[in-house]
Amino acid sequence: MQLTLFIAAAILYAVCALLPSRQGAAISAVTAGAWALHGAALWPDVFAHGTVRVGFAFMLSAALWISVAAYWIENRNFALDGMRRMVMPFAALAAILPPLFPGSLMPVQDQSPAFGWHVVVAVLAYSILTIAAFHAVLMAMQEARLHTRSATTGWLGTAIDQMPALLTMEKLLFRLIGIGFVLLSLTVLSGIVFSEQLFGHALRWNHKNFFALLSWVLFAALLAGRRWRGWRGKTALRFTLAGFATLALAYVGSRFVFEVVLHRGFV
């Protein structure tokens, strides 16, 4: 049953990516249906029987699930059809990853109830910054089309031409980064507390923590540069993508290496 839900969600996400822009009602309905099926398949298996399922596939799938919700909400206020064209194919792929890479179960019966909140905040931070990365990519493509003055061609090109102005996109980007940075800060701080319970150390200087802190530094520098130096344009986009890349390496990348390359469980 769970496998069926994942596959159905992936199919609907793919259909949603291919629907013409003029079919707004159908796009909204298919997006909602795919998102509901994806969530019904994903979350009951993540938190079940006193355990938390950890793994790169579940983290990535959860991030795209929340990213779809963020797109759906944003699209009600702004014309972000280009975002749909980018997010939905990735969401379709992320929906079928958990059955292929089930990860491992981590017991949490003896953990503080706040540990669950740490996991939730971490997933939210990763998800918000994921959608911010999609924004940055779209803005880079939008800016490139303005400079080259290329003709409107292809389904993605048409969607990009219909997006809001770059200044509006930039405001949305920094709004997302601000929210994501607050959540990432809470994740780092709470991670320090719970790493002591899990490993007996206040902070383990491993690759995961290093990349997570590096990502935090990059986003902090971006927001500070925006506030006091007026950073925008290509500088803002580079910092956004660099911060997201290091954050992806912090968990999804490291878990992928452990699970797929090294065939190891929870570490």
PASEBA-1860 file (N, C-alpha, C; in nm, 3 decimals):
! residues 267
1> MQLTLFIA> 0.084/-0.121/0.000/0.000/0.000/0.000/0.088/0.126/0.000 ~ 0.189/0.126/0.086/0.277/0.242/0.094/0.351/0.264/-0.037 ~ 0.400/0.155/-0.099/0.469/0.165/-0.227/0.376/0.222/-0.334 ~ 0.251/0.179/-0.331/0.152/0.229/-0.427/0.132/0.379/-0.413 ~ 0.127/0.427/-0.289/0.109/0.570/-0.265/0.229/0.650/-0.316 ~ 0.350/0.600/-0.292/0.469/0.668/-0.341/0.467/0.677/-0.494 ~ 0.435/0.567/-0.560/0.434/0.565/-0.706/0.325/0.657/-0.760 ~ 0.207/0.653/-0.698/0.098/0.739/-0.743/0.135/0.886/-0.728
9> AAILYAVC> 0.200/0.921/-0.616/0.243/1.060/-0.595/0.344/1.101/-0.701 ~ 0.440/1.013/-0.733/0.541/1.044/-0.834/0.477/1.067/-0.970 ~ 0.378/0.984/-1.005/0.310/1.000/-1.134/0.236/1.132/-1.141 ~ 0.166/1.167/-1.032/0.092/1.294/-1.031/0.185/1.414/-1.036 ~ 0.299/1.406/-0.968/0.397/1.514/-0.976/0.444/1.533/-1.121 ~ 0.472/1.420/-1.188/0.517/1.427/-1.328/0.409/1.486/-1.417 ~ 0.285/1.445/-1.395/0.174/1.501/-1.472/0.163/1.651/-1.449 ~ 0.177/1.690/-1.323/0.167/1.833/-1.289/0.274/1.915/-1.359
17> ALLPSRQG> 0.394/1.859/-1.372/0.503/1.930/-1.438/0.474/1.953/-1.586 ~ 0.394/1.865/-1.647/0.370/1.871/-1.791/0.242/1.944/-1.829 ~ 0.157/1.974/-1.732/0.032/2.042/-1.764/0.057/2.183/-1.818 ~ -0.020/2.227/-1.917/-0.004/2.363/-1.970/-0.035/2.468/-1.864 ~ 0.031/2.582/-1.874/0.015/2.688/-1.775/-0.128/2.738/-1.765 ~ -0.201/2.733/-1.875/-0.337/2.787/-1.874/-0.434/2.703/-1.791 ~ -0.398/2.581/-1.758/-0.486/2.494/-1.679/-0.456/2.508/-1.530 ~ -0.478/2.630/-1.481/-0.445/2.660/-1.342/-0.520/2.577/-1.241
25> AAISAVTA> -0.650/2.556/-1.263/-0.730/2.479/-1.167/-0.683/2.334/-1.163 ~ -0.654/2.277/-1.279/-0.606/2.138/-1.284/-0.470/2.125/-1.217 ~ -0.383/2.223/-1.240/-0.249/2.221/-1.178/-0.261/2.223/-1.027 ~ -0.346/2.311/-0.975/-0.364/2.320/-0.830/-0.420/2.191/-0.772 ~ -0.519/2.131/-0.840/-0.581/2.008/-0.791/-0.483/1.891/-0.794 ~ -0.408/1.879/-0.903/-0.313/1.768/-0.915/-0.200/1.784/-0.814 ~ -0.153/1.908/-0.795/-0.049/1.933/-0.696/-0.095/1.893/-0.557 ~ -0.217/1.933/-0.520/-0.271/1.898/-0.388/-0.285/1.748/-0.372
33> GAWALHGA> -0.333/1.679/-0.477/-0.349/1.535/-0.470/-0.216/1.463/-0.456 ~ -0.117/1.503/-0.535/0.015/1.442/-0.527/0.078/1.465/-0.390 ~ 0.065/1.587/-0.341/0.122/1.622/-0.210/0.058/1.539/-0.099 ~ -0.074/1.522/-0.104/-0.144/1.444/-0.002/-0.100/1.297/-0.005 ~ -0.091/1.238/-0.123/-0.047/1.099/-0.136/0.096/1.082/-0.088 ~ 0.181/1.177/-0.124/0.321/1.172/-0.083/0.333/1.175/0.070 ~ 0.260/1.268/0.132/0.265/1.278/0.277/0.209/1.155/0.347 ~ 0.100/1.100/0.291/0.039/0.980/0.351/0.133/0.861/0.345
41> ALWPDVFA> 0.216/0.855/0.243/0.312/0.745/0.232/0.437/0.768/0.316 ~ 0.478/0.894/0.326/0.607/0.926/0.387/0.606/0.928/0.539 ~ 0.517/1.009/0.597/0.530/1.039/0.739/0.495/0.925/0.834 ~ 0.396/0.840/0.807/0.371/0.730/0.901/0.490/0.637/0.918 ~ 0.575/0.628/0.815/0.690/0.540/0.825/0.811/0.608/0.888 ~ 0.812/0.741/0.890/0.925/0.813/0.950/0.919/0.805/1.102 ~ 0.801/0.832/1.159/0.783/0.825/1.303/0.688/0.711/1.335 ~ 0.743/0.600/1.379/0.659/0.483/1.408/0.725/0.394/1.511
49> HGTVRVGF> 0.644/0.348/1.609/0.688/0.247/1.707/0.814/0.289/1.784 ~ 0.817/0.414/1.827/0.928/0.460/1.910/1.059/0.474/1.836 ~ 1.055/0.488/1.705/1.178/0.503/1.626/1.161/0.618/1.527 ~ 1.273/0.664/1.476/1.276/0.761/1.367/1.356/0.700/1.254 ~ 1.298/0.698/1.135/1.370/0.644/1.019/1.461/0.752/0.964 ~ 1.590/0.721/0.958/1.688/0.817/0.909/1.746/0.764/0.778 ~ 1.779/0.857/0.690/1.837/0.818/0.562/1.827/0.933/0.464 ~ 1.915/0.933/0.367/1.917/1.043/0.272/1.789/1.049/0.190
57> AFMLSAAL> 1.731/0.932/0.158/1.610/0.930/0.075/1.492/0.991/0.148 ~ 1.476/0.959/0.275/1.364/1.014/0.351/1.383/1.163/0.376 ~ 1.507/1.206/0.403/1.532/1.348/0.423/1.504/1.426/0.295 ~ 1.552/1.375/0.182/1.531/1.442/0.055/1.383/1.443/0.017 ~ 1.314/1.331/0.041/1.173/1.321/0.009/1.091/1.418/0.094 ~ 1.124/1.427/0.223/1.054/1.520/0.312/1.078/1.664/0.271 ~ 1.202/1.695/0.231/1.235/1.832/0.190/1.155/1.871/0.067 ~ 1.145/1.781/-0.030/1.069/1.814/-0.151/0.920/1.819/-0.123
65> WISVAAYW> 0.872/1.737/-0.029/0.730/1.742/0.010/0.694/1.879/0.064 ~ 0.779/1.933/0.151/0.754/2.066/0.207/0.777/2.173/0.101 ~ 0.873/2.152/0.012/0.898/2.248/-0.096/0.778/2.261/-0.188 ~ 0.710/2.149/-0.216/0.589/2.153/-0.297/0.483/2.238/-0.228 ~ 0.468/2.221/-0.097/0.371/2.301/-0.022/0.408/2.449/-0.028 ~ 0.538/2.480/-0.016/0.581/2.620/-0.023/0.552/2.679/-0.160 ~ 0.579/2.600/-0.266/0.547/2.648/-0.401/0.397/2.674/-0.415 ~ 0.315/2.581/-0.367/0.169/2.593/-0.382/0.117/2.719/-0.315
73> IENRNFAL> 0.173/2.748/-0.195/0.130/2.868/-0.121/0.177/2.994/-0.194 ~ 0.304/2.995/-0.236/0.358/3.112/-0.305/0.285/3.138/-0.436 ~ 0.250/3.032/-0.505/0.189/3.046/-0.637/0.049/3.106/-0.630 ~ -0.011/3.105/-0.513/-0.143/3.166/-0.498/-0.133/3.318/-0.495 ~ -0.013/3.369/-0.465/0.007/3.514/-0.458/0.089/3.569/-0.575 ~ 0.173/3.483/-0.634/0.259/3.525/-0.743/0.253/3.420/-0.854 ~ 0.277/3.464/-0.978/0.279/3.372/-1.091/0.415/3.303/-1.097 ~ 0.425/3.185/-1.039/0.552/3.114/-1.030/0.546/2.982/-1.107
81> DGMRRMVM> 0.501/2.989/-1.231/0.489/2.866/-1.308/0.625/2.805/-1.337 ~ 0.727/2.889/-1.348/0.861/2.837/-1.367/0.906/2.751/-1.250 ~ 0.862/2.788/-1.130/0.894/2.708/-1.012/0.832/2.569/-1.021 ~ 0.709/2.563/-1.070/0.643/2.433/-1.087/0.721/2.345/-1.183 ~ 0.767/2.403/-1.292/0.840/2.326/-1.392/0.969/2.266/-1.336 ~ 1.026/2.332/-1.235/1.150/2.282/-1.176/1.126/2.191/-1.057 ~ 1.033/2.229/-0.970/1.013/2.155/-0.845/0.949/2.018/-0.869 ~ 0.848/2.012/-0.957/0.772/1.889/-0.972/0.854/1.769/-1.021
89> PFAALAAI> 0.942/1.784/-1.120/1.024/1.668/-1.157/1.112/1.618/-1.042 ~ 1.169/1.710/-0.965/1.249/1.669/-0.850/1.163/1.602/-0.743 ~ 1.041/1.654/-0.725/0.949/1.593/-0.628/0.910/1.453/-0.672 ~ 0.890/1.433/-0.802/0.857/1.300/-0.854/0.969/1.201/-0.825 ~ 1.092/1.246/-0.848/1.207/1.160/-0.819/1.219/1.132/-0.670 ~ 1.202/1.236/-0.588/1.214/1.219/-0.443/1.106/1.128/-0.386 ~ 0.989/1.124/-0.451/0.879/1.042/-0.401/0.907/0.892/-0.415 ~ 0.988/0.855/-0.512/1.014/0.712/-0.532/1.145/0.666/-0.468
97> LPPLFPGS> 1.220/0.757/-0.407/1.346/0.719/-0.344/1.330/0.638/-0.215 ~ 1.237/0.674/-0.123/1.227/0.599/0.003/1.207/0.449/-0.012 ~ 1.121/0.400/-0.104/1.111/0.253/-0.118/1.240/0.190/-0.169 ~ 1.319/0.263/-0.246/1.443/0.209/-0.300/1.556/0.213/-0.198 ~ 1.558/0.316/-0.114/1.663/0.333/-0.013/1.595/0.358/0.123 ~ 1.556/0.251/0.193/1.475/0.267/0.315/1.550/0.324/0.434 ~ 1.682/0.337/0.427/1.755/0.393/0.541/1.759/0.297/0.658 ~ 1.760/0.352/0.779/1.766/0.269/0.899/1.682/0.332/1.008
105> LMPVQDQS> 1.649/0.251/1.108/1.565/0.297/1.219/1.652/0.335/1.338 ~ 1.622/0.451/1.394/1.695/0.500/1.511/1.601/0.502/1.631 ~ 1.629/0.425/1.738/1.542/0.424/1.856/1.543/0.561/1.925 ~ 1.423/0.605/1.967/1.413/0.734/2.034/1.332/0.725/2.164 ~ 1.308/0.602/2.212/1.226/0.589/2.333/1.289/0.661/2.452 ~ 1.422/0.657/2.460/1.492/0.716/2.575/1.532/0.861/2.553 ~ 1.497/0.915/2.438/1.534/1.053/2.410/1.432/1.150/2.469 ~ 1.479/1.272/2.490/1.389/1.379/2.534/1.282/1.403/2.427
113> PAFGWHVV> 1.158/1.435/2.470/1.054/1.465/2.371/1.093/1.578/2.276 ~ 1.182/1.665/2.322/1.225/1.776/2.238/1.310/1.730/2.120 ~ 1.361/1.605/2.127/1.441/1.555/2.016/1.359/1.549/1.887 ~ 1.232/1.513/1.900/1.145/1.511/1.783/1.133/1.648/1.719 ~ 1.128/1.752/1.805/1.122/1.888/1.752/1.251/1.925/1.679 ~ 1.363/1.875/1.729/1.490/1.898/1.660/1.486/1.842/1.518 ~ 1.433/1.721/1.504/1.423/1.658/1.372/1.330/1.738/1.282 ~ 1.216/1.778/1.336/1.118/1.854/1.256/1.177/1.987/1.210
121> VAVLAYSI> 1.243/2.059/1.301/1.302/2.189/1.265/1.412/2.170/1.161 ~ 1.491/2.064/1.174/1.597/2.037/1.077/1.538/2.014/0.938 ~ 1.431/1.935/0.931/1.367/1.909/0.801/1.309/2.037/0.744 ~ 1.246/2.119/0.828/1.190/2.246/0.781/1.299/2.338/0.728 ~ 1.411/2.347/0.801/1.522/2.433/0.757/1.574/2.387/0.622 ~ 1.595/2.258/0.607/1.646/2.204/0.481/1.546/2.230/0.368 ~ 1.418/2.216/0.399/1.315/2.232/0.296/1.304/2.376/0.249 ~ 1.301/2.471/0.343/1.289/2.612/0.306/1.409/2.657/0.226
129> LTIAAFHA> 1.528/2.611/0.264/1.647/2.650/0.190/1.656/2.577/0.056 ~ 1.590/2.463/0.045/1.581/2.395/-0.085/1.499/2.478/-0.183 ~ 1.383/2.524/-0.138/1.300/2.606/-0.227/1.369/2.738/-0.257 ~ 1.450/2.790/-0.163/1.529/2.911/-0.189/1.631/2.885/-0.299 ~ 1.689/2.765/-0.300/1.786/2.731/-0.405/1.716/2.725/-0.540 ~ 1.595/2.669/-0.546/1.519/2.669/-0.671/1.494/2.813/-0.717 ~ 1.460/2.900/-0.623/1.439/3.041/-0.655/1.565/3.101/-0.717 ~ 1.680/3.072/-0.655/1.805/3.128/-0.704/1.836/3.082/-0.846
137> VLMAMQEA> 1.813/2.955/-0.874/1.838/2.902/-1.009/1.746/2.970/-1.110 ~ 1.618/2.984/-1.075/1.524/3.050/-1.165/1.561/3.195/-1.189 ~ 1.606/3.263/-1.084/1.647/3.402/-1.100/1.769/3.414/-1.192 ~ 1.862/3.320/-1.179/1.979/3.322/-1.266/1.937/3.301/-1.411 ~ 1.843/3.210/-1.434/1.794/3.186/-1.570/1.717/3.308/-1.622 ~ 1.639/3.368/-1.533/1.561/3.486/-1.570/1.653/3.601/-1.608 ~ 1.759/3.621/-1.529/1.855/3.728/-1.558/1.929/3.701/-1.688 ~ 1.965/3.576/-1.713/2.036/3.541/-1.836/1.950/3.570/-1.959
145> RLHTRSAT> 1.820/3.541/-1.949/1.731/3.567/-2.062/1.715/3.716/-2.088 ~ 1.720/3.796/-1.982/1.710/3.941/-1.999/1.834/3.996/-2.070 ~ 1.951/3.943/-2.034/2.074/3.993/-2.093/2.091/3.947/-2.237 ~ 2.051/3.823/-2.265/2.069/3.772/-2.401/1.954/3.808/-2.492 ~ 1.840/3.849/-2.430/1.720/3.883/-2.505/1.678/3.771/-2.600 ~ 1.692/3.648/-2.550/1.658/3.533/-2.634/1.507/3.524/-2.649 ~ 1.464/3.463/-2.758/1.321/3.447/-2.783/1.262/3.344/-2.690 ~ 1.131/3.355/-2.667/1.062/3.260/-2.582/1.048/3.126/-2.654
153> TGWLGTAI> 1.118/3.025/-2.604/1.113/2.892/-2.663/1.108/2.789/-2.552 ~ 1.037/2.678/-2.577/1.035/2.568/-2.482/0.941/2.594/-2.366 ~ 0.903/2.484/-2.302/0.807/2.495/-2.192/0.865/2.568/-2.072 ~ 0.997/2.552/-2.043/1.057/2.622/-1.931/1.081/2.768/-1.964 ~ 1.123/2.797/-2.088/1.144/2.935/-2.128/1.018/3.018/-2.120 ~ 0.908/2.960/-2.164/0.780/3.030/-2.157/0.742/3.059/-2.012 ~ 0.763/2.959/-1.925/0.729/2.977/-1.783/0.816/3.085/-1.718 ~ 0.944/3.090/-1.755/1.034/3.191/-1.698/0.991/3.331/-1.741
161> DQMPALLT> 0.950/3.345/-1.866/0.907/3.476/-1.915/0.780/3.525/-1.846 ~ 0.703/3.434/-1.790/0.579/3.471/-1.723/0.596/3.494/-1.573 ~ 0.718/3.482/-1.524/0.743/3.497/-1.380/0.744/3.644/-1.340 ~ 0.732/3.673/-1.209/0.736/3.812/-1.163/0.870/3.878/-1.196 ~ 0.877/4.009/-1.179/1.001/4.082/-1.205/1.111/4.035/-1.111 ~ 1.235/4.059/-1.152/1.349/4.013/-1.073/1.349/4.072/-0.932 ~ 1.307/4.199/-0.919/1.304/4.259/-0.785/1.205/4.187/-0.695 ~ 1.092/4.148/-0.749/0.994/4.072/-0.670/1.050/3.935/-0.634
169> MEKLLFRL> 1.114/3.869/-0.729/1.175/3.740/-0.702/1.283/3.751/-0.596 ~ 1.358/3.861/-0.601/1.464/3.881/-0.503/1.407/3.898/-0.362 ~ 1.298/3.973/-0.351/1.233/3.988/-0.220/1.185/3.854/-0.167 ~ 1.125/3.774/-0.254/1.081/3.640/-0.214/1.200/3.555/-0.171 ~ 1.310/3.564/-0.246/1.428/3.484/-0.213/1.479/3.516/-0.074 ~ 1.494/3.645/-0.043/1.549/3.681/0.088/1.449/3.654/0.200 ~ 1.321/3.657/0.169/1.223/3.617/0.270/1.241/3.470/0.306 ~ 1.259/3.387/0.205/1.281/3.244/0.228/1.412/3.220/0.301
177> IGIGFVLL> 1.518/3.290/0.260/1.648/3.271/0.325/1.642/3.313/0.471 ~ 1.571/3.423/0.500/1.557/3.467/0.638/1.489/3.363/0.725 ~ 1.378/3.307/0.674/1.307/3.203/0.750/1.395/3.080/0.764 ~ 1.458/3.039/0.653/1.543/2.921/0.657/1.661/2.937/0.750 ~ 1.718/3.058/0.756/1.833/3.082/0.843/1.795/3.070/0.990 ~ 1.678/3.124/1.025/1.632/3.111/1.164/1.615/2.964/1.200 ~ 1.553/2.887/1.113/1.534/2.744/1.138/1.667/2.670/1.142 ~ 1.759/2.706/1.053/1.891/2.643/1.054/1.966/2.675/1.182
185> SLTVLSGI> 1.953/2.798/1.231/2.017/2.836/1.357/1.963/2.752/1.473 ~ 1.830/2.734/1.476/1.770/2.650/1.579/1.816/2.506/1.566 ~ 1.834/2.459/1.443/1.879/2.322/1.421/2.021/2.303/1.474 ~ 2.109/2.398/1.444/2.247/2.388/1.490/2.255/2.391/1.642 ~ 2.181/2.484/1.703/2.184/2.496/1.848/2.126/2.372/1.917 ~ 2.011/2.326/1.869/1.952/2.207/1.930/2.034/2.084/1.900 ~ 2.103/2.081/1.785/2.188/1.968/1.752/2.304/1.955/1.849 ~ 2.357/2.068/1.894/2.465/2.065/1.992/2.418/1.999/2.121
193> VFSEQLFG> 2.295/2.033/2.162/2.239/1.976/2.285/2.217/1.826/2.270 ~ 2.155/1.784/2.160/2.118/1.643/2.146/2.234/1.556/2.102 ~ 2.338/1.614/2.044/2.455/1.532/2.010/2.522/1.483/2.138 ~ 2.512/1.560/2.246/2.568/1.515/2.373/2.491/1.395/2.426 ~ 2.359/1.394/2.409/2.279/1.279/2.452/2.305/1.156/2.366 ~ 2.327/1.178/2.237/2.345/1.065/2.145/2.485/1.009/2.148 ~ 2.587/1.097/2.152/2.724/1.053/2.134/2.812/1.078/2.256 ~ 2.759/1.148/2.356/2.840/1.175/2.474/2.936/1.292/2.457
201> HALRWNHK> 2.920/1.369/2.349/3.003/1.486/2.322/2.914/1.604/2.290 ~ 2.956/1.725/2.333/2.877/1.844/2.305/2.870/1.871/2.155 ~ 2.978/1.843/2.085/2.979/1.866/1.940/3.088/1.779/1.878 ~ 3.049/1.699/1.781/3.145/1.614/1.711/3.190/1.686/1.585 ~ 3.321/1.704/1.572/3.373/1.773/1.455/3.392/1.675/1.340 ~ 3.279/1.627/1.290/3.282/1.539/1.173/3.239/1.618/1.050 ~ 3.235/1.550/0.936/3.202/1.617/0.811/3.061/1.676/0.814 ~ 2.966/1.607/0.878/2.828/1.656/0.880/2.819/1.789/0.954
209> NFFALLSW> 2.876/1.794/1.075/2.870/1.917/1.152/2.951/2.029/1.086 ~ 3.064/1.991/1.025/3.146/2.093/0.958/3.068/2.160/0.846 ~ 3.006/2.081/0.760/2.932/2.138/0.648/2.807/2.213/0.694 ~ 2.742/2.164/0.800/2.625/2.234/0.853/2.664/2.372/0.905 ~ 2.774/2.379/0.980/2.819/2.508/1.031/2.869/2.598/0.919 ~ 2.935/2.540/0.818/2.979/2.619/0.704/2.860/2.679/0.630 ~ 2.754/2.600/0.615/2.633/2.650/0.552/2.575/2.765/0.632 ~ 2.571/2.750/0.764/2.520/2.856/0.851/2.601/2.983/0.834
217> VLFAALLA> 2.733/2.970/0.828/2.821/3.086/0.810/2.793/3.155/0.676 ~ 2.775/3.077/0.569/2.751/3.135/0.437/2.619/3.212/0.434 ~ 2.514/3.154/0.491/2.385/3.224/0.492/2.389/3.346/0.584 ~ 2.462/3.335/0.696/2.477/3.450/0.785/2.551/3.562/0.714 ~ 2.656/3.528/0.639/2.732/3.628/0.564/2.645/3.693/0.457 ~ 2.562/3.612/0.392/2.474/3.666/0.289/2.375/3.767/0.347 ~ 2.311/3.731/0.459/2.214/3.822/0.520/2.281/3.948/0.573 ~ 2.403/3.932/0.629/2.476/4.049/0.677/2.518/4.138/0.561
225> GRRWRGWR> 2.565/4.075/0.452/2.603/4.152/0.334/2.485/4.224/0.272 ~ 2.370/4.159/0.275/2.248/4.221/0.224/2.209/4.342/0.310 ~ 2.225/4.327/0.441/2.182/4.432/0.534/2.276/4.552/0.532 ~ 2.407/4.527/0.530/2.501/4.639/0.547/2.578/4.675/0.419 ~ 2.582/4.584/0.322/2.655/4.614/0.199/2.565/4.617/0.077 ~ 2.437/4.585/0.096/2.343/4.589/-0.015/2.366/4.481/-0.119 ~ 2.416/4.363/-0.078/2.441/4.255/-0.173/2.312/4.214/-0.243 ~ 2.324/4.191/-0.371/2.210/4.145/-0.448/2.262/4.082/-0.578
233> GKTALRFT> 2.174/4.047/-0.667/2.213/3.995/-0.797/2.296/3.868/-0.789 ~ 2.403/3.864/-0.869/2.484/3.743/-0.879/2.552/3.707/-0.748 ~ 2.591/3.807/-0.671/2.655/3.778/-0.542/2.558/3.704/-0.451 ~ 2.436/3.751/-0.442/2.335/3.685/-0.358/2.307/3.544/-0.408 ~ 2.298/3.527/-0.540/2.269/3.395/-0.595/2.382/3.298/-0.568 ~ 2.506/3.343/-0.580/2.621/3.256/-0.554/2.623/3.211/-0.408 ~ 2.601/3.304/-0.316/2.600/3.268/-0.174/2.486/3.172/-0.143 ~ 2.370/3.195/-0.204/2.255/3.108/-0.180/2.285/2.966/-0.225
241> LAGFATLA> 2.336/2.950/-0.346/2.363/2.817/-0.399/2.479/2.750/-0.325 ~ 2.581/2.829/-0.286/2.692/2.772/-0.210/2.644/2.726/-0.072 ~ 2.560/2.807/-0.007/2.507/2.768/0.124/2.421/2.644/0.116 ~ 2.339/2.635/0.011/2.255/2.516/-0.005/2.339/2.393/-0.037 ~ 2.442/2.409/-0.121/2.527/2.295/-0.157/2.596/2.237/-0.034 ~ 2.649/2.324/0.053/2.716/2.274/0.173/2.617/2.212/0.269 ~ 2.494/2.266/0.275/2.392/2.207/0.360/2.352/2.069/0.308 ~ 2.343/2.055/0.175/2.312/1.925/0.117/2.421/1.824/0.149
249> LAYVGSRF> 2.547/1.867/0.144/2.657/1.777/0.178/2.653/1.738/0.325 ~ 2.602/1.828/0.410/2.603/1.802/0.554/2.523/1.678/0.591 ~ 2.407/1.658/0.530/2.327/1.542/0.569/2.300/1.450/0.452 ~ 2.234/1.500/0.349/2.196/1.413/0.238/2.319/1.351/0.173 ~ 2.422/1.433/0.150/2.543/1.380/0.088/2.612/1.276/0.172 ~ 2.628/1.306/0.303/2.696/1.212/0.391/2.616/1.083/0.409 ~ 2.484/1.094/0.423/2.401/0.975/0.437/2.402/0.892/0.309 ~ 2.407/0.957/0.194/2.414/0.883/0.068/2.542/0.800/0.063
257> VFEVVLHR> 2.653/0.859/0.104/2.780/0.785/0.104/2.773/0.667/0.199 ~ 2.720/0.688/0.321/2.712/0.580/0.418/2.620/0.468/0.371 ~ 2.505/0.504/0.317/2.404/0.403/0.284/2.430/0.334/0.151 ~ 2.464/0.411/0.049/2.474/0.356/-0.085/2.616/0.310/-0.118 ~ 2.714/0.392/-0.081/2.853/0.359/-0.116/2.913/0.262/-0.015 ~ 2.899/0.294/0.115/2.961/0.213/0.219/2.869/0.105/0.277 ~ 2.738/0.113/0.244/2.639/0.016/0.293/2.640/0.006/0.446 ~ 2.638/0.123/0.511/2.636/0.129/0.656/2.506/0.194/0.701
265> GFV> 2.464/0.160/0.823/2.340/0.214/0.878/2.365/0.345/0.949 ~ 2.288/0.368/1.056/2.296/0.494/1.130/2.433/0.510/1.192 ~ 2.493/0.627/1.171/2.624/0.658/1.226/2.616/0.791/1.300
END
